[in-house]
Amino acid sequence: MCGICGTYNFRGEPADRALVKRMADVITHRGPDAEGYYYSQGVGLGSRRLSIIDLAGGNQPVYNEDGSIAIVYNGEIYGYIELRDELKRRGHQFATNSDTETIVHAYEEFGPRCVEHLIGMFAFALWDGRRQQLLIARDRLGERPLFYTRASDRLLFASEVKALLQDPAVSRDLNPEALTHYLTALYIPYPQSIYKNIHKLPPGHFMVVDAQGVHIERYWFPERVQPRRLGLNEAVEELRPLLAEAVRLQMRSDVPVGAFLSAGMDSTSVVANAVRTTTGAHMKTFAVGFEGAEWDERAGARQVAEIYGTEHYDIILSYDDVWQLLPKTVWLLDEPMADGSTVPLLKVATLARQHVKVVLAGAGGDELFAGYPRYGYGQQPPLRRLLQSLPQPVKDVAERVGSLYSHGFGHRVRVTLRDIDREYYEDLMWFNAEQRQTLTGRNGSPYAEVVSRYYRQWSNTDPINRLMYVDMNTYLSDDLLPMTDRTGLGVSLEGRVPFLDHRLVEWAMALPGDLKLRNGTSKYLLRKAMAPLLPPEILNRPKRGFGPPFGAWLQAGLADFTRQLLLSPAAQARGLYNPDFIKQLLAGNLDDHRVSQQVWMLLVLEVWFRIFVDNGDVATAPGHLRELL
């Protein structure tokens, strides 16, 4: 696992070595074990390495036999042993035992389509000296990040935005649409970023850069999977070895591997399979609880740890921790991201890093096996589905006719005819259009268009799968995975996600939704598959969010600090916050989850402004929240 960065000059002028060094230095937390650089014909590549595979021989850049190809790489190719054996049979000679080198020789063999042969998570930059081309690629699900921008006659790329900002020529102009996305959904979906001219390379895409320009191509199309109609028992028998194999491969490491463990289905399924499939595995597991919370997952995690004999550690996130950790969390995330899990994830990652370099995580299980309540929108009666499929002009007429009868009846007609993706959008929306208008003076809803685009892109008409596909391309790729990446690597800890083995993803997405969500039971198929391995109290536990007690924190003093921050002259000068709206919001019921989440969103946003906009130097994070006043 590493952090990568680099530049490409379209006119062939030498790379600015001091700049590449600054870019690598600011992401040292991603790879404190080694650094490496490559320069040639206008190209500069930088790497910070966290040594996981081939500790002695895997330093980067890594080259092919004659040195004409060089790569810097962030990630893990879990199937590297099998791929290496195949490439050796094809005549390739290996100088290291690293997974990185398999990408180099796979590129020699298959060109840019080498990405289709990789089982793992990755973001890499590969320079082909013979073709004078730079290949930049990102894994299928977006587990590893890759940002890029154009600055004059140069392309810059990096694992984190703060590395790009080391170049004074990179524009820091904000993206107004991205702010609207954030206020709607807590995060900013790809390919946009908070900066107008900085972009995310989408998951499942690669980029070819040469003197002619930049060409971006998509290589993974999960929406094209062929639907399969399996019986429950048959699906269970297929799922068990698929999940076990995904976990087994992700246990490959030359350093000890641990796991995050909660009382939920996903992390417990990962731990159960890790212990069963890995010979001699002595796992360490890690959990976090919240001071003052009504629900504490640590008890369930301890139960699973006892069953599987893991060496278990847990920790409490206190109110005081928030003041210390929030600035660093925002700095690590690069963009405003208001998911309540970010701070506790940094806390438990810090604990885990004291014991291991690698942890398995359970992210992705909800998106594959229908774990969120909102997927219930996909279980509509056949008649309502038929009505929702009517052309919009027909729906408009029906609503007007209904309104002639009564306003309330017209509203019921509108709700009945509303598309499933619209229901999904309104379920996840935090600030509605009216609130955004009052707060910021703009109320555009481009996020609704993002949801609609992915919902309609899924070729299968199964509405549950379509909603999961939306989440895969939004919430998973731009919230859950960035949190896992940044909070883990913020303390030099690699996070791996077995549920996102792309073969398991493709298999799960081909199954009908009623195998995953049945009679109101979420993750129905996964529960059945894991029944022999997990205790009933874990199997039958309803879905619980991993959210902190925002209300308690705010009432303990964080709300007063937020008021000071948002109503300060510096904040008001931004012209973004309506002071009357802020006062009204903070005077509301902070025990209400929606209200407390909205306050948290604005606090995070203003902390981000203080760190990344008001401060010209983003090389280090503030030490305490009060330093930002």
C-alpha positions in Angstrom: 0.0 0.0 0.0 1.3 3.4 -0.9 0.7 6.9 -2.0 1.6 7.9 -5.5 1.9 11.2 -7.4 3.4 12.6 -10.5 3.4 15.0 -13.4 3.4 14.8 -17.2 4.5 17.7 -19.4 2.8 17.8 -22.8 5.7 19.7 -24.3 8.3 17.2 -23.1 10.0 19.7 -20.7 11.7 18.1 -17.7 9.6 17.4 -14.6 9.9 19.8 -11.7 11.7 17.4 -9.3 11.3 19.7 -6.3 7.5 19.7 -6.9 7.3 15.9 -7.2 9.2 15.6 -3.9 6.8 18.0 -2.2 3.9 16.1 -3.5 5.3 12.8 -2.1 6.2 14.4 1.2 2.7 15.6 2.0 1.4 12.1 1.7 4.1 10.4 3.7 1.5 9.1 6.1 0.3 6.7 3.3 3.8 5.2 3.0 6.4 5.9 5.7 8.6 2.9 4.9 10.3 4.1 1.7 10.2 6.7 -1.1 11.1 6.4 -4.7 11.2 8.6 -7.9 11.4 8.2 -11.6 12.1 10.9 -14.2 12.2 10.7 -18.0 11.1 12.7 -21.0 8.9 15.2 -19.2 7.6 12.6 -16.7 8.0 12.6 -13.0 6.7 9.8 -10.8 6.8 9.7 -7.0 5.9 7.0 -4.5 5.6 6.6 -0.7 5.6 3.0 0.3 3.9 1.1 3.1 5.6 -2.3 2.9 3.2 -5.2 2.9 4.3 -7.7 0.2 8.0 -8.5 -0.5 9.3 -6.2 2.2 12.9 -6.2 1.0 12.5 -6.2 -2.8 9.2 -4.3 -3.4 10.4 -0.7 -3.3 9.1 1.5 -6.1 9.4 2.4 -8.9 9.5 -1.1 -10.3 10.7 -1.8 -13.8 10.5 -4.4 -16.6 13.5 -6.4 -17.8 15.1 -3.6 -19.9 14.0 -0.7 -17.8 11.7 0.8 -20.5 8.7 0.5 -18.3 8.4 2.0 -14.8 5.5 1.9 -12.4 4.4 3.6 -9.1 1.5 1.8 -7.5 -1.0 2.1 -4.6 -2.9 -1.1 -3.7 -2.7 -4.8 -3.5 -3.1 -7.4 -6.3 -4.4 -10.3 -4.3 -4.2 -12.7 -7.2 -0.6 -11.8 -7.9 0.8 -15.3 -7.3 -1.4 -16.9 -9.9 -0.9 -14.0 -12.4 2.9 -14.2 -11.9 2.9 -17.9 -12.7 0.8 -17.3 -15.8 3.2 -14.5 -17.0 6.2 -16.7 -16.3 4.8 -19.4 -18.5 4.5 -16.7 -21.2 8.2 -15.9 -20.9 8.4 -13.0 -18.6 11.2 -12.8 -16.1 10.7 -11.4 -12.6 13.3 -9.6 -10.5 11.2 -9.3 -7.3 8.4 -11.2 -5.5 6.2 -8.1 -5.3 2.7 -7.9 -6.6 3.7 -4.6 -8.2 5.9 -6.3 -10.7 3.0 -8.4 -12.0 1.3 -5.3 -13.3 4.4 -4.3 -15.2 4.6 -7.7 -17.0 0.8 -7.9 -17.5 1.1 -4.5 -19.2 3.8 -5.9 -21.5 1.6 -8.8 -22.4 -1.9 -7.1 -22.6 -1.3 -3.4 -22.9 -3.7 -1.0 -21.1 -6.3 -3.9 -20.9 -4.0 -5.5 -18.3 -6.3 -4.0 -15.7 -8.9 -6.7 -16.7 -6.5 -9.4 -15.5 -5.9 -7.8 -12.0 -7.8 -9.2 -8.9 -7.4 -6.5 -6.3 -7.5 -2.9 -5.4 -5.2 -0.5 -7.2 -4.4 2.9 -8.5 -1.1 3.1 -10.5 0.8 5.2 -13.0 2.9 3.3 -15.5 5.3 5.0 -17.9 6.0 3.2 -21.2 9.2 4.7 -22.5 9.0 3.1 -25.9 5.5 4.4 -26.7 6.1 7.6 -24.7 2.8 7.1 -23.0 1.6 7.3 -19.4 -1.0 4.8 -18.3 -3.0 5.7 -15.1 -5.6 3.3 -13.9 -8.0 2.8 -11.0 -9.6 -0.4 -9.6 -13.1 -1.5 -10.5 -14.9 -0.4 -7.3 -12.7 2.6 -6.5 -11.0 1.3 -3.3 -7.9 3.3 -4.1 -8.2 7.0 -4.9 -6.7 8.9 -7.9 -7.1 12.7 -8.4 -5.8 14.6 -11.4 -5.8 18.1 -12.8 -4.5 20.1 -15.7 -2.2 23.1 -14.9 -1.1 24.9 -18.0 0.8 22.4 -20.2 1.1 19.8 -17.4 -1.1 17.0 -16.0 -0.7 16.3 -12.3 -2.0 13.2 -10.5 -1.9 12.0 -6.9 -3.6 9.8 -4.3 -4.7 12.8 -2.4 -5.8 16.3 -3.3 -3.3 17.9 -0.9 -0.5 16.6 -3.0 -1.8 18.4 -6.1 -2.1 21.6 -4.1 1.6 21.6 -3.6 1.8 23.2 -7.1 0.9 26.9 -6.9 -0.3 26.7 -10.5 -3.1 24.4 -9.6 -6.4 26.3 -9.4 -8.2 26.3 -6.0 -11.5 27.7 -7.5 -14.4 25.9 -5.7 -17.0 23.9 -7.5 -20.4 25.3 -6.7 -22.2 22.1 -7.9 -20.0 20.0 -5.6 -21.1 22.1 -2.6 -24.7 21.4 -3.5 -23.9 17.6 -3.8 -22.3 17.8 -0.3 -25.3 19.6 1.3 -27.6 17.0 -0.2 -25.8 13.7 0.4 -22.8 14.3 2.8 -20.2 13.8 0.1 -19.2 14.6 -3.4 -19.7 12.0 -6.2 -17.1 11.3 -8.8 -15.8 12.6 -11.2 -16.2 15.9 -9.5 -14.3 17.2 -6.5 -14.7 20.2 -4.3 -12.4 22.0 -6.7 -13.6 23.0 -10.1 -10.5 21.9 -11.9 -9.6 18.8 -9.9 -11.2 15.6 -10.9 -11.4 12.0 -9.7 -10.6 9.3 -12.2 -13.8 7.2 -12.0 -13.6 3.6 -10.7 -13.2 1.0 -13.4 -11.5 3.5 -15.7 -8.0 4.0 -17.1 -6.3 7.1 -18.6 -3.7 7.2 -21.4 -1.7 10.4 -21.5 0.7 11.3 -24.3 1.7 14.3 -26.4 -1.7 14.2 -28.2 -3.6 14.7 -24.9 -5.6 12.6 -22.4 -7.9 9.7 -23.3 -10.1 8.2 -20.5 -11.7 4.8 -21.1 -14.0 2.6 -19.0 -13.1 -1.0 -18.7 -15.5 -2.5 -16.2 -19.3 -2.8 -16.8 -21.1 -4.6 -13.9 -24.5 -3.4 -15.3 -23.9 -5.8 -18.2 -23.9 -9.0 -16.0 -26.4 -11.6 -17.2 -29.3 -12.1 -14.7 -29.4 -15.5 -13.1 -32.5 -17.1 -11.5 -31.2 -19.3 -8.7 -33.0 -21.0 -5.9 -32.1 -20.0 -2.4 -30.2 -23.2 -1.6 -28.3 -23.1 -4.8 -27.3 -19.5 -4.2 -26.2 -20.3 -0.7 -24.0 -23.1 -1.9 -22.4 -20.8 -4.5 -21.9 -17.8 -2.1 -20.1 -19.6 0.6 -16.9 -20.6 -1.4 -16.9 -17.3 -3.3 -16.8 -15.3 0.0 -14.4 -17.7 1.6 -12.0 -17.4 -1.4 -12.2 -13.6 -1.4 -11.3 -13.5 2.2 -8.5 -16.1 1.8 -6.8 -14.1 -1.0 -7.0 -10.9 1.0 -5.3 -12.5 3.9 -2.1 -12.7 1.8 0.5 -10.6 3.3 4.1 -10.6 4.5 3.0 -8.7 7.7 0.2 -9.7 10.2 -3.4 -9.0 9.1 -6.1 -7.9 11.6 -9.8 -6.9 11.1 -12.2 -4.3 12.2 -15.0 -6.0 14.1 -18.5 -4.8 15.0 -21.6 -6.7 16.0 -22.9 -6.5 12.4 -23.2 -9.2 9.7 -20.5 -7.9 7.4 -17.5 -7.7 9.6 -18.4 -10.8 11.5 -18.7 -12.7 8.2 -15.3 -11.5 7.2 -13.7 -12.5 10.5 -15.4 -15.9 10.5 -14.1 -16.7 7.0 -10.6 -15.3 7.7 -10.1 -17.6 10.7 -11.5 -20.7 8.9 -9.7 -20.3 5.6 -6.2 -19.2 6.7 -3.9 -21.8 8.1 -2.3 -20.7 11.4 -4.2 -17.4 11.4 -4.0 -15.7 14.8 -6.1 -12.6 14.1 -6.2 -9.4 16.1 -9.6 -7.6 15.9 -10.5 -4.1 16.8 -13.8 -2.3 17.7 -14.8 1.2 18.8 -17.7 2.4 20.9 -19.1 5.8 21.7 -19.1 7.6 25.1 -22.7 8.4 26.0 -24.3 6.4 23.2 -27.4 4.3 23.8 -26.0 1.4 21.7 -22.5 0.0 22.1 -21.3 -2.5 19.5 -18.3 -3.6 21.5 -20.2 -6.3 23.4 -21.3 -8.0 20.2 -17.7 -7.7 18.8 -16.3 -9.3 22.0 -18.7 -12.2 21.6 -17.6 -12.9 18.0 -14.0 -12.5 19.0 -14.4 -15.1 21.8 -16.1 -17.6 19.4 -13.3 -17.3 16.9 -10.4 -16.9 19.3 -9.2 -13.6 18.0 -7.0 -11.3 20.1 -9.5 -8.5 20.6 -9.0 -4.9 21.4 -11.6 -2.1 21.7 -11.6 1.5 22.5 -14.1 4.3 23.4 -14.5 7.5 21.3 -15.1 10.3 23.8 -16.5 13.8 23.4 -13.0 15.2 24.1 -11.6 13.0 21.2 -13.8 14.9 18.7 -12.1 18.2 19.5 -8.7 16.6 18.9 -9.5 14.3 15.9 -12.0 16.3 13.8 -9.4 18.7 12.3 -7.1 15.8 11.4 -10.0 13.8 9.9 -11.1 16.7 7.7 -7.5 17.2 6.6 -7.0 13.6 5.7 -10.3 13.5 3.7 -9.3 16.4 1.5 -12.9 17.2 0.7 -15.9 18.0 2.9 -17.4 14.7 4.0 -19.8 14.6 6.9 -20.4 10.9 7.4 -20.4 10.4 11.2 -18.2 7.3 10.9 -15.1 9.3 9.9 -13.9 10.3 13.4 -14.5 6.9 15.0 -12.8 5.2 12.1 -9.7 7.3 12.6 -9.8 6.4 16.3 -10.1 2.7 15.8 -7.5 2.8 13.0 -5.1 4.4 15.3 -5.7 1.6 17.8 -5.2 -1.1 15.1 -2.0 0.5 13.8 -0.4 -0.1 17.2 -0.7 -3.9 16.5 -0.9 -4.5 12.7 -0.3 -2.9 9.3 -3.3 -4.4 7.5 -6.9 -4.8 8.5 -9.9 -6.4 6.8 -13.2 -4.4 6.8 -16.8 -5.3 6.1 -17.7 -2.5 3.7 -19.7 -3.5 0.6 -21.9 -6.1 2.2 -24.9 -3.8 2.3 -24.5 -2.8 -1.3 -24.2 -6.4 -2.5 -26.9 -8.0 -0.3 -29.5 -5.3 0.3 -28.6 -4.2 3.8 -30.1 -0.7 3.8 -33.8 0.0 4.6 -34.1 2.2 1.5 -33.9 -0.9 -0.7 -37.5 -1.5 0.4 -38.5 1.1 -2.2 -37.7 -1.6 -4.7 -40.3 -4.0 -3.3 -43.3 -2.2 -4.8 -46.5 -4.1 -5.7 -46.7 -4.9 -9.5 -49.5 -2.5 -10.1 -47.6 0.4 -8.6 -44.5 -0.5 -10.7 -46.7 -0.4 -13.8 -48.0 3.0 -12.9 -44.5 4.3 -12.2 -43.5 3.2 -15.7 -46.0 5.5 -17.3 -44.6 8.4 -19.4 -44.1 11.6 -17.4 -46.7 13.6 -19.4 -49.3 11.0 -18.4 -48.3 11.2 -14.8 -48.6 15.0 -14.9 -52.1 14.8 -16.2 -53.1 12.2 -13.6 -51.7 14.4 -10.8 -53.7 17.5 -12.1 -56.9 15.5 -12.3 -56.3 14.2 -8.8 -55.7 17.7 -7.5 -59.1 18.8 -8.9 -60.7 16.3 -6.6 -58.7 17.5 -3.6 -55.1 18.7 -2.8 -54.5 15.8 -0.6 -55.7 13.3 -3.1 -53.5 14.9 -5.8 -50.5 14.6 -3.4 -51.2 10.8 -2.9 -51.4 10.4 -6.7 -48.0 12.1 -7.1 -46.4 9.9 -4.4 -47.9 6.8 -6.0 -46.6 7.7 -9.4 -43.2 8.9 -8.2 -40.3 6.9 -9.6 -38.4 4.6 -7.3 -35.2 6.5 -7.8 -36.9 9.7 -6.8 -38.0 8.0 -3.5 -34.5 6.9 -2.9 -33.1 10.4 -3.6 -35.6 12.0 -1.1 -34.8 9.4 1.5 -31.1 10.2 1.5 -31.4 14.0 1.1 -30.2 15.9 4.1 -30.8 19.6 3.2 -33.8 19.8 0.9 -34.1 22.3 -2.0 -35.9 24.9 0.1 -33.3 24.6 2.9 -30.4 24.9 0.5 -32.0 27.9 -1.1 -32.4 29.6 2.3 -28.9 28.6 3.5 -26.8 29.3 0.4 -29.0 31.2 -2.1 -28.9 28.2 -4.5 -31.1 25.2 -4.6 -30.1 23.2 -7.6 -30.5 19.5 -7.2 -27.8 17.9 -9.5 -27.5 15.0 -7.1 -31.0 13.9 -8.1 -29.7 13.7 -11.7 -26.7 11.6 -10.5 -29.1 9.1 -8.8 -31.4 9.0 -11.9 -28.5 8.4 -14.3 -27.2 5.4 -12.4 -30.6 4.0 -11.8 -31.4 4.0 -15.5 -27.9 2.8 -16.5 -28.6 -0.6 -14.8 -29.9 -2.7 -17.7 -31.7 -5.2 -15.5 -35.2 -4.1 -14.5 -34.9 -5.5 -11.0 -35.5 -2.3 -8.9 -33.6 -3.6 -5.8 -30.5 -4.3 -7.9 -30.9 -0.9 -9.6 -30.9 0.9 -6.2 -27.8 -1.1 -5.1 -26.1 -0.1 -8.3 -26.8 3.5 -7.5 -25.2 3.1 -4.1 -22.2 1.3 -5.6 -21.5 4.3 -7.8 -22.2 6.9 -5.1 -22.3 6.1 -1.4 -19.9 3.2 -1.6 -17.4 4.7 -4.0 -17.4 8.3 -2.7 -18.2 7.9 1.0 -17.4 4.5 2.5 -14.3 3.7 0.5 -12.7 7.1 0.9 -13.3 6.9 4.6 -11.6 3.5 4.8 -8.7 4.7 2.6 -8.0 8.0 4.2 -8.5 7.2 7.9 -6.5 4.0 7.6 -3.7 5.4 5.6 -3.8 8.5 7.7 -2.1 6.4 10.3 -0.3 4.1 7.8 -2.8 1.3 8.1 -3.9 -0.6 5.0 -7.6 -1.4 4.8 -8.9 -4.4 2.6 -12.5 -5.1 1.7 -13.2 -8.7 0.8 -16.8 -8.1 -0.2 -15.5 -6.1 -3.1 -13.6 -8.8 -4.9 -15.0 -8.0 -8.3 -15.9 -11.7 -9.0 -18.1 -11.8 -5.9 -19.6 -8.4 -6.9 -20.5 -9.6 -10.4 -21.9 -12.8 -9.0 -24.1 -11.0 -6.5 -25.4 -8.4 -8.9 -26.6 -11.1 -11.3 -29.0 -12.5 -8.7 -32.6 -11.3 -8.3 -33.3 -8.8 -5.6 -35.8 -11.0 -3.8 -32.9 -13.3 -2.8 -31.3 -10.5 -0.9 -34.3 -8.7 0.5 -37.2 -11.0 1.4 -40.3 -10.2 3.4 -38.6 -7.2 5.0 -35.5 -9.2 6.0 -32.4 -7.5 4.7 -29.3 -9.5 3.6 -31.5 -12.6 3.5 -29.1 -14.6 1.3 -26.1 -13.6 3.3 -27.8 -14.5 6.6 -28.7 -18.0 5.2 -25.1 -18.5 3.9 -23.5 -17.5 7.3 -26.0 -19.4 9.5 -23.6 -22.2 10.3 -20.8 -19.8 11.3 -22.5 -17.1 13.3 -24.5 -17.0 16.6 -28.3 -16.3 16.2 -28.0 -12.9 18.0 -25.7 -11.7 15.2 -27.7 -13.3 12.4 -31.0 -11.9 13.6 -29.7 -8.5 14.6 -31.5 -5.7 12.8 -29.5 -3.2 10.8 -27.9 -0.5 13.0 -25.9 2.4 11.7 -22.4 3.1 12.8 -23.2 6.6 13.9 -22.0 8.6 16.9 -24.2 10.5 19.3 -24.2 13.8 17.5 -27.0 15.2 19.7 -25.1 14.6 22.9 -21.9 16.0 21.6 -23.6 19.1 20.3 -25.4 19.8 23.6 -22.2 19.2 25.6 -20.7 22.3 23.9 -20.0 21.5 20.3 -23.1 23.4 19.2 -21.9 26.6 20.9 -18.6 26.2 19.1 -20.3 25.6 15.8 -22.4 28.8 16.3 -19.2 30.8 17.0 -17.5 29.3 13.9 -20.4 29.8 11.5 -21.4 33.3 12.6 -17.8 34.5 12.8 -16.8 37.4 10.4 -14.5 34.9 8.5 -17.4 32.5 7.9 -19.9 35.1 7.0 -17.5 36.7 4.5 -17.8 33.6 2.4 -21.4 34.6 1.6 -22.4 31.0 1.9 -24.2 30.8 5.3 -27.5 32.7 6.0 -27.1 33.7 9.6 -30.8 33.5 10.3 -30.9 30.0 9.0 -27.9 29.1 11.2 -29.5 30.5 14.3 -32.8 28.8 13.7 -31.0 25.4 13.0 -29.0 25.6 16.2 -32.0 26.5 18.2 -33.8 23.4 17.0 -34.1 20.0 18.6 -30.5 18.7 18.7 -31.8 15.3 19.8 -33.4 15.0 16.3 -31.0 13.0 14.2 -31.7 15.0 11.0 -31.1 18.3 12.8 -27.9 17.2 14.5 -26.6 15.7 11.2 -27.3 19.0 9.5 -25.3 20.9 12.2 -22.5 18.4 11.9 -22.4 18.9 8.1 -22.0 22.7 8.4 -19.4 22.3 11.1 -17.4 19.9 8.9 -17.8 22.3 5.9 -16.5 25.3 7.8 -13.6 23.3 9.3 -12.7 22.3 5.7 -12.8 26.0 4.6 -10.5 27.0 7.5 -7.9 24.3 6.6 -8.0 24.2 2.8 -9.2 27.7 1.8 -8.1 30.2 4.5 -4.8 28.4 5.0 -2.3 28.6 2.1 -0.2 25.7 3.4 -2.1 22.4 3.6 1.0 20.3 4.4 0.0 19.7 8.1 -3.3 19.4 10.0 -4.4 21.6 12.9 -3.9 20.0 16.3 -7.2 21.0 17.9 -10.6 22.3 16.9 -10.3 25.5 18.8 -7.2 26.4 16.8 -9.5 27.2 13.9 -11.4 30.0 15.7 
